[in-house]
């Protein structure tokens, strides 16, 4: 059995290593062809993945001789560091960078406002919006006092500098931070915030053709007419990493990760523990790009602990009810309305996702409760009911018996304890000597053999193993 488990672990390790190498290959940036127009898609939360993708994409396009870069932008905002890296890449570009806020109904909010203003040329699709970059505190209120003055002063100077460099309306840009001003596409054009309205990519290129812009290399005339369009969307690896920043995905991964660890605790398996740990790691990668509320995280964790206690304590469903309540409350406040900077997106876990998670975990808890009640009503084997395992079945210890653990007997994993209450380590060969309801009472194979030998020669009387808690 131990050899089988070791072989399984080796195969799993090789599979994880292969997956890691494949992910590295998928994350490698693509290089743009010469003379074309490179289109980069920036959709979702502004995080480090998006920052690396856009900055590398702009640099690759410039080194590959592209005529221009188009950033198709649709974002609620995101990380300050990521936003700074993106705007710096736009300002340092040696080829024209065109930002297109799209599709219709899209937005360039919070950090997206800075990214849109930093382009050499910026166009918006009909029905899109821009702005609302005012800093607020963790409760969504205005930041007061010295801290509020510092935050607003810093962000106002940053956005004003970008607008001035690109020849845009500095007053409007400052008001987007100071007063949370936003604008529709038509209003933004009228205010001199963006360069025009374009419903399609060909419209964007037609509007940009022949415009004079200033790049890091100096004045440039945009020449994109008839040039091939190169789609440089995120590859599979980057898309998967960026997907983790979705507030619903991060929440689900966190709950699945905790559930995996609970399963590993109750019924030890290699797979459940590894998948649970991996899910938790991936969830925290996503949380790093979101305005996480630690209180919500703790409430979800507490709810999962209550589900775990349901397997150990007779509560007749009260622990499950408490777990579901804690899970729903935690999920509803998992993300702050906005952060202490204007760049954090306004996000939350969707209520359909919360309700699905609550119902699923609730049914799981109810199942645990009903199973526990049935087990407790079952008569003991010594009262006349036979056991599923014949006495004398041999196997190995899986989870150390301290004094309770698990043992692999008769092709299944059983809760087990040693016959005399002492600790037995993992992979110890044991033999079943009694059953205490559904708990296997075992002893080391060597000791059982010695006892049987002594009984045969008459040197020691046979002993009866009582269930736990009986004299």
C-alpha positions in Angstrom: 0.0 0.0 0.0 2.8 2.4 0.9 4.5 1.7 -2.4 1.3 2.4 -4.2 0.9 5.8 -2.4 4.5 6.7 -3.1 4.1 5.9 -6.8 0.9 8.0 -6.9 2.8 10.9 -5.3 5.6 10.6 -7.8 3.2 10.7 -10.7 1.3 13.7 -9.2 4.6 15.6 -8.7 5.7 14.9 -12.3 2.3 16.1 -13.6 2.5 19.3 -11.5 6.0 20.0 -12.8 4.9 19.5 -16.4 2.0 21.8 -15.8 4.3 24.4 -14.4 6.6 24.2 -17.4 3.6 24.4 -19.8 2.3 27.5 -17.9 5.7 29.2 -18.2 5.7 28.5 -22.0 2.2 29.9 -22.3 3.0 33.1 -20.3 5.9 33.9 -22.6 5.1 37.2 -24.5 4.4 37.1 -28.2 6.4 39.3 -30.5 4.7 41.6 -33.0 5.4 41.5 -36.7 6.9 44.4 -38.6 4.9 47.4 -39.9 1.5 46.3 -38.5 -0.9 47.7 -35.9 -0.7 45.7 -32.7 -4.0 45.4 -30.7 -3.7 44.7 -27.0 -6.8 43.9 -25.0 -7.0 45.2 -21.4 -10.3 43.9 -20.0 -11.0 43.5 -16.3 -9.2 44.6 -13.1 -5.9 46.4 -13.6 -3.4 44.0 -11.9 0.2 43.0 -12.2 -0.6 40.5 -15.0 -2.3 43.2 -17.1 0.6 45.6 -16.4 3.2 43.1 -17.5 1.2 42.2 -20.6 0.7 45.8 -21.7 4.2 47.0 -20.9 5.8 44.0 -22.6 3.3 44.3 -25.5 4.2 48.0 -26.2 7.9 47.3 -25.9 7.6 44.3 -28.2 5.6 46.2 -30.8 8.2 49.0 -30.8 11.1 46.7 -31.2 9.3 44.8 -33.9 8.8 47.9 -36.0 5.0 48.2 -35.5 3.3 51.3 -36.8 1.2 51.8 -33.7 -0.3 50.1 -30.7 -4.0 50.1 -29.9 -5.0 49.3 -26.3 -8.7 48.2 -26.2 -9.6 49.2 -22.6 -12.5 48.2 -20.4 -11.8 48.3 -16.7 -13.3 49.2 -13.3 -9.8 50.1 -12.0 -7.2 48.2 -10.0 -3.8 48.4 -8.5 -1.8 51.6 -8.1 1.5 49.9 -8.9 0.1 48.2 -12.0 -1.5 51.4 -13.2 1.8 53.3 -12.8 3.7 50.7 -14.7 1.2 50.9 -17.6 1.1 54.7 -17.8 4.8 54.8 -17.7 5.0 52.4 -20.6 2.6 54.5 -22.6 4.6 57.7 -21.9 7.9 56.1 -22.7 6.7 54.4 -25.9 8.6 55.3 -29.1 5.6 54.5 -31.3 2.1 56.0 -31.2 -0.1 54.4 -28.4 -3.8 54.7 -29.1 -6.3 53.9 -26.3 -9.8 52.8 -27.3 -12.4 52.6 -24.5 -14.6 49.8 -25.7 -17.0 48.0 -26.3 -20.2 50.1 -26.2 -21.1 50.3 -22.5 -17.5 49.8 -21.4 -15.7 52.1 -19.0 -12.3 53.5 -18.0 -12.9 54.0 -14.3 -10.5 54.8 -11.5 -7.1 53.5 -12.7 -8.6 53.2 -16.2 -8.9 57.0 -16.3 -5.2 57.4 -15.9 -4.5 54.8 -18.6 -6.9 56.3 -21.1 -5.4 59.8 -20.6 -1.9 58.6 -21.0 -2.4 57.5 -24.6 -1.1 59.6 -27.5 -4.7 59.4 -28.9 -7.8 58.3 -27.0 -11.1 57.3 -28.5 -14.3 56.0 -26.9 -17.0 53.7 -28.1 -20.6 55.1 -28.0 -22.2 54.5 -24.6 -18.8 54.1 -22.8 -17.7 56.3 -19.9 -14.6 57.6 -18.2 -13.7 59.1 -14.8 -14.8 58.7 -11.2 -11.3 58.6 -9.8 -11.9 60.2 -6.4 -10.2 58.6 -3.5 -12.4 57.3 -0.6 -11.9 55.4 2.5 -12.6 51.7 3.2 -16.3 52.5 3.9 -16.8 54.5 0.7 -16.6 57.9 2.5 -14.5 60.9 1.7 -11.0 60.8 3.3 -10.8 63.6 5.8 -7.9 65.3 7.6 -4.2 65.3 6.7 -4.4 61.9 5.2 -7.2 62.9 2.8 -5.3 66.0 1.7 -2.1 64.0 1.0 -4.0 61.3 -1.0 -5.9 63.9 -3.1 -2.9 66.1 -3.6 -0.8 63.2 -4.9 -3.4 61.7 -7.2 -4.4 65.1 -8.5 -0.8 66.0 -9.4 -0.3 62.7 -11.1 -3.4 62.8 -13.3 -2.8 66.5 -14.1 0.7 65.8 -15.2 -0.5 63.1 -17.5 -3.2 65.3 -19.0 -0.8 68.2 -19.5 1.8 65.9 -21.2 -0.8 64.7 -23.7 -2.5 68.0 -24.2 -5.8 67.1 -22.6 -8.2 69.1 -20.3 -6.1 69.4 -17.1 -9.0 70.9 -15.1 -11.4 68.0 -15.9 -8.7 65.5 -15.1 -8.1 67.0 -11.7 -11.9 67.1 -11.0 -12.1 63.4 -11.8 -10.0 62.9 -8.7 -11.1 65.8 -6.5 -14.9 65.5 -7.2 -15.3 62.0 -8.7 -16.4 63.5 -12.0 -17.2 61.1 -14.8 -18.2 61.7 -18.4 -19.9 59.9 -21.2 -18.2 59.6 -24.5 -19.9 62.6 -25.9 -19.2 64.7 -22.8 -15.6 63.6 -22.8 -15.1 64.7 -26.4 -16.8 68.1 -25.8 -14.6 68.6 -22.7 -11.4 67.9 -24.5 -10.7 64.8 -22.5 -10.5 62.3 -25.4 -9.9 62.7 -29.1 -13.2 61.4 -30.5 -15.8 58.7 -30.7 -15.3 55.4 -32.6 -17.5 52.4 -32.6 -15.2 50.0 -34.3 -11.5 49.4 -34.6 -11.4 50.5 -38.3 -13.1 53.7 -37.2 -10.4 54.2 -34.6 -7.6 53.7 -37.2 -9.4 56.0 -39.7 -9.7 58.8 -37.1 -6.0 58.4 -36.0 -4.6 58.3 -39.6 -2.4 61.4 -40.3 -2.6 62.8 -36.7 0.5 64.4 -35.3 1.6 63.0 -31.9 4.7 63.2 -29.7 6.3 60.0 -28.6 9.4 59.4 -26.5 11.3 59.4 -29.9 9.9 62.8 -30.9 7.1 64.0 -33.1 5.4 61.3 -35.3 2.7 61.3 -37.9 0.4 58.3 -37.3 0.4 56.1 -40.4 -1.9 53.1 -40.0 -3.9 53.2 -43.2 -3.8 49.8 -44.9 -1.5 48.3 -42.3 -2.1 44.7 -41.1 -3.9 44.4 -37.8 -2.0 42.1 -35.4 -4.2 40.7 -32.6 -1.9 40.3 -29.6 -4.5 39.3 -27.0 -3.4 37.6 -23.8 -2.3 34.0 -24.4 -3.8 31.2 -22.4 -1.3 31.3 -19.5 -1.7 35.1 -19.0 -5.5 34.8 -19.4 -5.7 32.2 -16.7 -3.6 34.3 -14.3 -5.6 37.4 -15.0 -8.8 35.4 -14.5 -7.8 34.9 -10.9 -8.4 38.6 -10.3 -12.1 38.1 -10.9 -13.8 38.6 -7.5 -16.1 35.6 -8.0 -13.3 33.3 -9.1 -11.1 34.3 -6.2 -14.0 33.7 -3.7 -14.9 30.2 -5.2 -11.2 29.2 -5.1 -10.9 30.2 -1.5 -14.0 28.2 -0.4 -12.9 25.2 -2.5 -9.4 25.4 -0.9 -10.8 25.4 2.6 -13.1 22.6 1.8 -10.2 20.6 0.4 -8.3 21.0 3.6 -11.3 20.0 5.7 -11.7 16.8 3.6 -7.9 16.2 4.1 -8.4 16.5 7.9 -11.5 14.3 8.1 -10.5 11.7 5.5 -6.8 12.1 4.7 -6.0 11.8 1.0 -3.0 13.2 -0.9 -5.2 14.7 -3.7 -7.6 16.6 -1.5 -4.8 18.3 0.5 -2.8 19.2 -2.6 -5.8 20.6 -4.5 -7.0 22.4 -1.5 -3.7 24.1 -0.9 -3.3 24.9 -4.6 -6.8 26.5 -4.7 -5.9 28.7 -1.6 -2.7 29.9 -3.2 -4.5 30.8 -6.5 -7.2 32.6 -4.5 -4.7 34.7 -2.7 -3.0 35.6 -6.1 -6.4 36.9 -7.1 -7.0 38.7 -3.8 -3.7 40.6 -4.3 -5.3 42.6 -7.1 -8.6 43.2 -5.3 -9.7 45.5 -2.4 -9.9 42.6 0.1 -11.7 43.0 3.4 -10.0 40.8 5.9 -13.1 40.7 8.1 -15.0 39.0 5.2 -12.1 36.5 4.8 -12.2 35.6 8.5 -16.0 35.2 8.5 -15.7 32.7 5.6 -12.9 30.8 7.3 -15.0 30.7 10.6 -17.9 29.3 8.6 -15.8 26.5 7.2 -14.5 25.7 10.7 -18.1 25.3 11.8 -18.7 22.8 9.0 -15.6 20.9 10.2 -16.9 20.9 13.8 -20.2 19.4 12.5 -18.3 16.2 11.8 -17.1 16.0 15.4 -19.8 17.5 17.6 -23.5 16.6 17.9 -25.3 19.9 17.1 -28.3 18.6 15.2 -27.6 21.1 12.3 -26.9 24.2 14.4 -23.3 24.3 13.4 -24.2 23.9 9.8 -26.7 26.8 10.1 -24.0 28.9 11.7 -21.6 28.0 9.0 -23.9 28.9 6.1 -24.7 32.3 7.8 -21.1 33.1 8.4 -20.3 32.1 4.8 -23.0 34.4 3.3 -22.0 37.3 5.6 -18.3 36.9 4.8 -18.9 36.7 1.0 -21.1 39.8 1.0 -18.4 41.9 2.7 -15.4 40.1 1.2 -14.3 43.2 -0.8 -14.4 46.8 0.3 -16.6 49.3 -1.5 -13.4 51.1 -2.5 -10.0 51.5 -1.1 -7.9 54.4 0.3 -6.6 55.2 -3.2 -8.7 56.1 -6.3 -7.4 53.1 -8.2 -9.2 50.2 -6.4 -12.1 48.8 -8.4 -15.6 48.7 -7.0 -16.2 44.9 -7.0 -18.1 42.3 -5.1 -19.1 38.7 -5.1 -22.2 38.2 -7.2 -25.3 37.1 -5.2 -26.0 34.1 -7.5 -22.5 32.9 -6.7 -23.0 33.5 -2.9 -26.4 31.7 -2.9 -25.0 28.7 -4.9 -22.1 28.4 -2.4 -24.4 28.7 0.5 -26.8 26.0 -0.8 -24.0 23.7 -1.7 -22.2 23.9 1.6 -25.6 23.8 3.5 -26.5 20.5 1.8 -23.1 19.2 2.6 -23.5 20.1 6.2 -27.0 18.6 6.3 -25.6 15.4 4.8 -22.9 15.3 7.5 -25.5 15.8 10.2 -27.8 13.0 9.0 -25.0 10.6 8.5 -23.7 11.3 12.0 -27.2 10.8 13.5 -27.6 7.5 11.8 -24.1 6.3 12.9 -24.8 7.2 16.5 -28.1 5.2 16.4 -26.3 2.2 15.1 -25.9 -0.7 17.6 -22.4 -1.7 18.6 -21.0 -4.8 16.9 -20.7 -6.5 20.2 -24.6 -6.2 20.6 -25.0 -8.8 17.8 -24.6 -6.9 14.6 -21.7 -8.1 12.4 -19.0 -5.8 11.1 -18.2 -5.0 7.5 -14.6 -6.2 8.1 -13.7 -9.7 9.3 -11.6 -9.7 12.4 -8.0 -10.4 11.4 -8.0 -8.2 8.3 -4.6 -6.8 7.8 -3.6 -3.3 6.4 -1.5 -0.2 7.1 -1.9 3.0 9.1 -2.6 6.0 6.8 -2.9 8.9 9.3 -1.0 8.3 12.5 -3.1 7.0 15.4 -2.8 9.7 18.1 -4.9 8.0 19.4 -7.4 8.3 16.5 -6.4 8.3 12.9 -7.1 6.2 9.8 -6.0 2.8 8.5 -6.4 1.2 5.1 -8.1 -2.2 5.7 -9.9 -4.4 3.3 -9.5 -2.0 0.4 -11.0 1.0 2.2 -9.9 3.7 4.6 -11.4 3.4 8.1 -11.3 5.5 11.2 -9.0 3.6 13.6 -7.4 3.6 17.0 -4.9 1.3 18.5 -6.0 -1.4 20.9 -4.1 0.0 23.9 -4.4 3.7 23.0 -0.8 4.2 22.1 0.4 6.0 19.0 1.1 4.1 15.8 3.0 5.8 13.0 2.1 6.0 9.3 2.7 2.9 7.2 2.7 0.6 10.4 1.4 -2.8 9.4 -1.7 -3.6 11.6 -4.3 -6.2 12.0 -8.0 -5.7 12.9 -8.7 -7.1 16.4 -12.2 -5.5 17.1 -14.7 -3.0 15.9 -16.1 -0.1 18.0 -19.1 0.8 15.9 -17.4 2.2 12.8 -14.0 2.6 14.4 -11.5 -0.1 13.7 -9.5 -1.2 16.7 -6.1 -2.4 15.5 -2.8 -3.7 16.8 0.6 -4.1 15.1 0.8 -7.4 13.1 3.9 -8.6 14.9 2.3 -8.2 18.4 -0.9 -10.0 17.3 1.2 -12.9 16.0 3.0 -13.1 19.3 -0.2 -13.0 21.3 -1.7 -15.8 19.2 1.4 -17.9 19.7 1.2 -17.4 23.5 -2.5 -18.4 23.4 -1.7 -21.6 21.5 1.0 -22.7 24.0 -1.2 -21.7 26.9 1.1 -19.1 28.3 -1.4 -16.3 28.2 -5.1 -16.1 28.3 -7.0 -14.5 25.4 -8.1 -10.9 25.9 -11.3 -9.1 24.8 -10.9 -5.6 23.3 -13.7 -3.3 24.6 -15.0 -0.4 22.7 -13.7 3.1 23.5 -15.3 4.4 26.7 -16.3 1.0 28.1 -14.4 -0.7 31.0 
